[in-house]
């Protein structure tokens, strides 16, 4: 019984010595997860500069600049008129917002006031966003000033001007602290970073475990082509022992990937506790068994390395694309996802990591993994051979 185990250990050592396979199976999923997490997690943000020319120097312009300084990610760059013109001419900046002389006086008096935007071409994406922010703040400040003017005109002679200013200023300050309308961003497929990570980490893990199908299937075809399996048959190994050893080799390789990736993920992100970690690893054993069996079946039936590679790629890409690897699917895709390993594997891992369910609650998912493994092993054993036909 130890001979299949020794074959599996030898295959695992060969896998660990192959830098290319290690880069694909370990380094690439880590880099991909870091890239996707950094791109799609967190709140939307903007970092840019707003070049402003203040020819007014009045109270209203000063209030606008003060509020712009308080906006995170936006840097206000005050320029003279000549500096702005020179920078625009040599494309050092693409936009500049000009507050003309008399702007504050016109706003306070309730008269029309105008802000001038200078730009080269379309101003660039960052320039357009910065100008939009400046315009929005300017509109709010001007609207508040117009409200003060309107209230003062309506209550002229009935209430002291100082009291009007104090009351209106207090109401406007309260509305800024607790605005009547707020806008929130909600990520598709989850309400927060935890939901996103709970789906992303299992998706990356299962995707690369299924890609191991290709590697496992082509290695067995290559061993058969080179006569490695035939030479092993000259020893005391039986065909059945060799079959079990090849299956254990795929199982060990997949579990090694899962161990490394999940350990790093749990340690770095702290998505769940130790209890969930061990439950996830236990379910990964079922996933690894199903993946190893599929790879063994492809390798047993394929007559060439190209056939094994193409069969593995088609199967794994189908499961990755239609299995809801990174987000839940519905409609017609939901029907297709039920024919993939990824659907059940990711749902189970997601449920365990989120803390809502335990390993014992994954009866359907575990049954699917075991069923796929048994069917694939039956097919693989039927087609398993040590020599090319």
N, C-alpha and C positions, 0 to 999 in steps of 0.2 A: 504493500500500500504506500510505501514511502517513495517508490520510483516516480509516480506522477508528480509528487511534491517536488522532487529534485528537478524534474523538467521545468516546472513552473518557476522555481527559484532561479534556474539558469536563464530562462527567458526574461525574468524581471531584471537580473543583473545585466543582460544584454541591452535591455531597454534603458537602464540607468546610465550605461556607458555611451549611449547614442545621444550626442548633444543636440542634434537636429530634432529628434523626437521629444526630448525634454523641453526644448524651447517651444515646440508646438503644443505640447500637453500641459506645461506648467507656466512658463514665462508669458506666452501669448495670452492665455485667459486672464492672468493677473493684470497685464497691460490693458487688455480690452475692458475689463471691469473698471479699472481706475479711470480710463478715458470716458466711458459711458457714465460713470458715477459723477465725475467732475463736470461733464457736459449737461446732464439732465437733472441733477439734484440741486437743491438750494433754490433760493428765490431769484427771479430775473433781476439783473443789475446792469447799470450803465456807468461807464467812466469816460468822461470827456471834458473838454475845455470850452468855455463860452467867452470869446473875445468881445469886450464891450467898450464902447466909446461914450463917455458921459460928458456931453457938452452942456448939460443942464445944471448938475450940481445941486438940485433942489431936494426938498423933503421927500417927495414921492419917489424920486430916483434912488435916494438913499435907502428908503424902505425896501425897494425892489432888490437892490444889491445885498442888503442884509439877509433877506429871505433866500436869495440864490446861494449865498455863502453857507446857509444852513442845510442845503440839499446834499446828501451824501452822493459821492461819485461825480459831482459837478464842480469844476474849478473855474472861478471867475478870473479872467485876465483883463485888467483895466489898461486900455491903450489910449494914446492921444489920437487925434484925427489923422495926423501925418503918419504915425507909426502903423495905424491900421491900414492906411492906403498903401504904404510901402510893403507891408507883409502880404497884402492881397496881391500886389503886383508880382511878387516873386513866389507866390503860392506857399508862403510859410504858414498862412492860415487860409481857409476856404470860405469862412463866413465872419461877419462882424455885425453886431447889433449897435445901432447908434441912437442915443437919446438926445434929441436936438435941444437947443437952448429954449427955455420957456416951457418945457414939457410939464414940469411940476405945477407951474402957475396955471396952465390951462386945465390940468386935471382937477386942481383944488377949486377952480372957478366953475367947474362943470362944463367946460368948453371942449370941443373935439381936440384930441391930441394924437399925434402920430409918432410911431417908432419906425425907424428906417433899418432895413436889413441889407447889407452888402454881401455879395458872394461871388465866387468864381464857379462857373458851371452850375451844377446842381447843389454845390455846397458840401457834397460828401454825406454819407449816412450819419456819421457822428455829428457833423455840423448841423444837419437838419434836425436831429434829435435835440441838440443843445439849443438851437433857435426856438424849437417848439416849447422847450421848458421855459425859456426866458419869456416868450409870449404868454404862456399860461400864467406865470407869476405876475407879469405886468397887467394882464387882464383882471386878475383877482384884486391886486392893489388898486387899480383904477376903479373897479366896481365898488370896492369899499369906500373909496373917496367920494364917488358919485352918490353912494347911499348916505354918507354924512351930509353932503350938500342938499340932497332931497329932503332929509329929515329936518335939517336946520331951516330950510325954506318953508316947510309945512308948519313948523312950530315957531316961526319967527314972531317974537314979541310975547309969546305965551310961556316959554321956558328959557331959562338962562342958557346962553351959548356953551358955557363951561360944562353944565350938566348934560346938555345934549351930546357934546363930544365924549364925555366920560361914559355915558350910557351906551352910545353906539359903539365905542371902542371896546367896552366890556362884552357886548353881545357878539361882535365880530371875533374877538379873541376866543370866546366860548365855542363859536361855530368852527374855528380852526382846530381846537382841541378835540371836539366831538362833532365831526362833520355829519350832516344829515345823510349823505350817501358815501359809502365806502366801496372800494373795488378790491376783491381778493382773487388770487390765482389758485386754481385747483388742478393738480396734475391728473392726467388721464390714467385711470386704473388705480388710483389711491389718493388718500387725503393728506399724505405727508411723506417725509423722507423715509420713515420706517417702512411704510407700505412699498415704496419704490425699491428700497434695498432688499426687502423680503422677497420681492419678485425677481429682481435683477440677479442676485447672487445664485439662487437655484437655476435660473435660466442659463447663465454662463456655465455653471458646473455641468448641467445635464447636456448642454450643447457639445461641450468638449469631451464628455464621456461617450456620447454617441459617435463623435468623430473618431474615437478610438476603434470603432468598428472597422473603419477603413484600414487602419494600421495593422490590426490583428489579422484581418482577412488576407491582406497582401503578403504579410510575413509568412503565413503558412503556405501560400502558393509558391513563394520563392524558395522555401525550404524543400518543398516537393520537387521543384524544377531542378534545384542543385543536387538533389539526391540525399539531402540530410536526413529526411525521414526514412528513406530506404536503408541507409546505413544504420540507423538506430534499430531497425527491425532485425539486424544481424546480432544484436545483443539479446539479453534475456527479456527485453521489453516486449509486451504484447501490443497489438493494435488498440485494444481497449485502454490499456494503461497510457499509451501515447495520446489517445483522444482525451482522456481525463486530464493529463498533464497540460495539453494545449488549452483546455478550457480553464484550468486553474491559472495558467499564465495570463490569459486575458482578464480573469477576475482580479488577480493580484495587481496588474498594471492599472486597471480602472480604480481600484481601491486606493492605490498609492496616490493617484491624481486627486481623488476625493479627499484623502487625508490632508494633503498639502494645501489644497485650495480652501477647504472648509476651515482648517485650523488658522490660516492666515486671515480669512474673512471674519471669523468669530473674534479673533484676537484684536484685529485692527478696528473693526466697526462695532463690536460688542452688541450685536443685534439680538442676542439671546444668551441664556445662561448655560452652565455646564450640562444640565439635564437635557435641554433641547439639543445640545451639540451631540451627545451620545445617541439620542434618538435619531437624529438626522444621519449620523454615521451608520446606524443599524439599517435604516432604510436604503442608504447608498449601497449597502451590500446586495440588496435585491436588484437595484438598478444595474450595478456592476455585473451581476449574474446574467441579467437579460441582455445587456450590451455584449458581454463576452460570448454568449450563446449565438447571438445574431452574427457576430464576426466570424465565429467558427463555422456557422452554416454557409456563409458566403464563401469562405475559404475552401470548404469541402466541395462546393458545387462548381466554383470557378475553374476554368481550364487554363487561364492565363492571368498574369498580374494585372493587365489592363482591365480584364473583366471584373476582377475583384475590386479594383479601385473605382471603376464606374458604378458598380452595384452598390458599394459602400457609400459613395458620394450621393447617388440618387436617393437612397433610403434615408441617410442622415439629413440631407437638405430638405427632403419632404417633411420629416418629423420636426426639424428646426423651424421651418417657415410656417407650417400649418399647425404646429403644436402649441401656439401661444407662448413662445419661449420667453418673451420679455413683457407681454401684456396680455390680459385675458381677451379671448375672442368670442364673438357671438355670431348669430345668423348662420350663413352657409359655412363659414370657417369653423364654427363650433362643431358642425357635423363632421367635417374633415379631421378636426383635431382629435376626435374620439378614436381615430384609427392610427394615432401616433403614440409612441412611448412617452414623449416629452410631456404631453398633456397631463397624464396621471402622475408622472414623476415630479413635475414642478408643482402641481397642486398639493401633493403630499408634503413636499419639503416646505412650501410656503405656509401651509397650515401648521406645521410643527414649529417653524422658526418664529412665526407671529405669536406663538404662545397660546393660541386659542384651542388647539387640539393636541393630542398625544399620538404616539406611534400606534397605539391600539385602535385609534379611530380611523386608521387608513386601511380598512379592510378591502375595499374595492381596488384601491391603488396597488396594494400588496398582491392581491389576487391577479391583477393584470400583469405585474412584473413577473410573478411566478409562472403564469400561463405562457407568456411570451418566451420565457427561458426554456420551459419544458418542450414547447413546440419546436423552437429553434434547435434545441439539442437533439430532438428526434430526427429532424431533417439532416442535421450535421452528421449524426452517427450513421445515417443511411448512406450518405455520400462520402464519408471519410475514407481516405485511402493514403497509402504511403508513396505511391508512384503515380506519374501521369498516365492517363489512359492512352 
